[in-house]
Amino acid sequence: MSQIVISGAVAGALRELRLLDVGCERLVFGIRARGDGAVLAASGDELDELDELIGFVAAEANHKPSRRRRQRLDATFDALGTSAQAAGPLVIDGPPQPERPYGLGKAGHDRP
C-alpha cells in the first residue's frame, strides 16, 4: 500500500473536484487527516486510479475560468505529482525483476 502525505489545502482542493469517476472518488473520500496534513492511501488497482486522479486535476485546472482556482489546482497537481513520485512507483506488479548483467541488452545479447 502506498501512503501519500499531502497538505490539508491539497486534500481540500481534491474534495472540491467535480465529475470524478468512482475509483477516483473512492481515493479522494478515503483521505484521512494526519497531523498538519492528510494521507491518501492507495493499493492494488487504486494505484492506477491515483494516476487518473492526477489527470483529472490537470484537466480541471485547464478548464477553469477563474485564475485563482486554476492556480490552486495547478499547485494541487504539482504537490500530488511530487508526493506520488516520492512515494515510489505507481505501478507495482509482482516481484522485482532480476537485474541484467552489465553489457547485455533486453534480449540478452551483447550491446555493440
LINNOR-V887281 format. One record per residue. RES is the residue in one small letter. PHI is phi in radians with two decimals (NA if undefined). Layout:
BEGIN
res: (RES/RES)
phi: (PHI/PHI)
END
This chain:
BEGIN
res: (m/s/q/i/v/i/s/g/a/v/a/g/a/l/r/e/l/r/l/l/d/v/g/c/e/r/l/v/f/g/i/r/a/r/g/d/g/a/v/l/a/a/s/g/d/e/l/d/e/l/d/e/l/i/g/f/v/a/a/e/a/n/h/k/p/s/r/r/r/r/q/r/l/d/a/t/f/d/a/l/g/t/s/a/q/a/a/g/p/l/v/i/d/g/p/p/q/p/e/r/p/y/g/l/g/k/a/g/h/d/r/p)
phi: (NA/-1.63/-2.04/-1.90/-1.48/-2.27/-1.37/-1.09/-1.16/-1.15/-1.05/-1.11/-1.14/-1.14/-1.23/-1.50/-1.12/-1.96/1.10/-1.43/-1.35/-1.06/-1.10/-1.20/-1.05/-1.05/-1.11/-1.10/-1.44/-1.62/-1.13/-2.08/-1.16/-2.63/0.96/-1.67/-2.42/-2.64/-2.16/-1.83/-1.80/-2.49/-2.53/0.99/-1.13/-1.17/-1.12/-1.18/-1.12/-1.10/-1.10/-1.13/-1.06/-1.06/-1.15/-1.08/-1.08/-1.11/-1.10/-1.18/-1.09/-1.29/-2.00/-1.54/-1.29/-1.37/-1.09/-1.11/-1.15/-1.07/-1.11/-1.14/-1.21/-1.09/-1.13/-1.13/-1.02/-1.08/-1.15/-1.17/-1.11/-1.12/-1.13/-1.15/-1.17/-1.17/-1.30/1.99/-1.07/-1.36/-1.97/-2.17/-2.09/1.24/-1.27/-1.09/-1.43/-1.15/-1.30/-1.44/-1.05/-0.99/1.62/-1.79/-1.42/-1.01/-1.51/1.53/-1.60/-1.08/-1.37/-1.19)
END
